[in-house]
Amino acid sequence: MPVRCSYCSHSFNLSRDYIGAVLPEALAQKQKTHAVECPNCRKHIKIPVAQMKRFAPAPAATPE
């Protein structure tokens, strides 16, 4: 998922693995945003949970 820092305009990506690990916790706590630290300026950027849902990996199919 592409992210751009609103402070320094640095662009970076959040991996599907990271989103898959963080999203269940954010949903359990009923968060509307998730804070991510910019690797360039180290400031926190708020990412909407609804946007993270769109980039989340598809759930694994259950074997029958």
PENORWO-V361018 format. One record per backbone hydrogen bond with DSSP energy under -1.0 kcal/mol. NH is the residue of the N-H (numbers start at 0). CO is the residue of the C=O. E is the energy in kcal/mol with one decimal. If there is no record, write none. Layout:
nh->[NH & NH]
co->[CO & CO]
e->[E & E]
This chain:
nh->[2 & 4 & 8 & 11 & 13 & 18 & 19 & 20 & 21 & 22 & 25 & 26 & 27 & 28 & 30 & 33 & 35 & 37 & 41 & 44 & 46 & 48 & 51 & 52]
co->[11 & 9 & 4 & 2 & 0 & 14 & 15 & 16 & 17 & 18 & 21 & 22 & 23 & 24 & 25 & 46 & 44 & 42 & 37 & 35 & 33 & 31 & 47 & 48]
e->[-3.2 & -2.6 & -1.2 & -2.7 & -2.5 & -2.2 & -2.7 & -1.6 & -2.1 & -2.6 & -2.1 & -2.5 & -2.2 & -1.7 & -2.7 & -2.5 & -2.8 & -2.8 & -1.6 & -3.3 & -3.0 & -2.4 & -1.7 & -2.0]
